[in-house]
Structure formats: structure tokens, C-alpha cells
Amino acid sequence: IKYDTAGSEKFKSKSGNRRCTFNYV
């Protein structure tokens, strides 16, 4: 399983939830 770090930054700033900072690719 890989993580999309660029997408995680988007997701993190959007949700503000530090528990879900990674998006699965």
C-alpha cells in the first residue's frame, strides 16, 4: 500500500483531521 502525500496535504487542510492525513493510492 502506498500513500499519496500530496493528496494527504489537501485532505488534511480540508478536513483538519490529523488522524486521516493519508490517502490510499
C-alpha positions in Angstrom: 0.0 0.0 0.0 1.3 3.4 -1.0 0.3 6.8 0.3 -0.4 9.9 -1.7 1.4 12.6 0.3 0.3 15.4 -2.0 -3.3 14.3 -1.7 -2.9 13.9 2.0 -1.9 17.6 2.4 -5.1 18.5 0.5 -7.2 16.2 2.6 -5.6 17.3 5.9 -6.1 21.0 5.2 -9.6 20.3 4.0 -10.8 18.1 6.9 -8.4 19.4 9.6 -8.3 15.8 10.9 -4.8 14.7 11.8 -6.0 11.1 12.1 -6.7 10.9 8.4 -3.8 12.5 6.8 -3.1 9.9 4.2 -5.0 8.9 1.0 -4.6 5.4 -0.3 -3.4 5.2 -3.9 
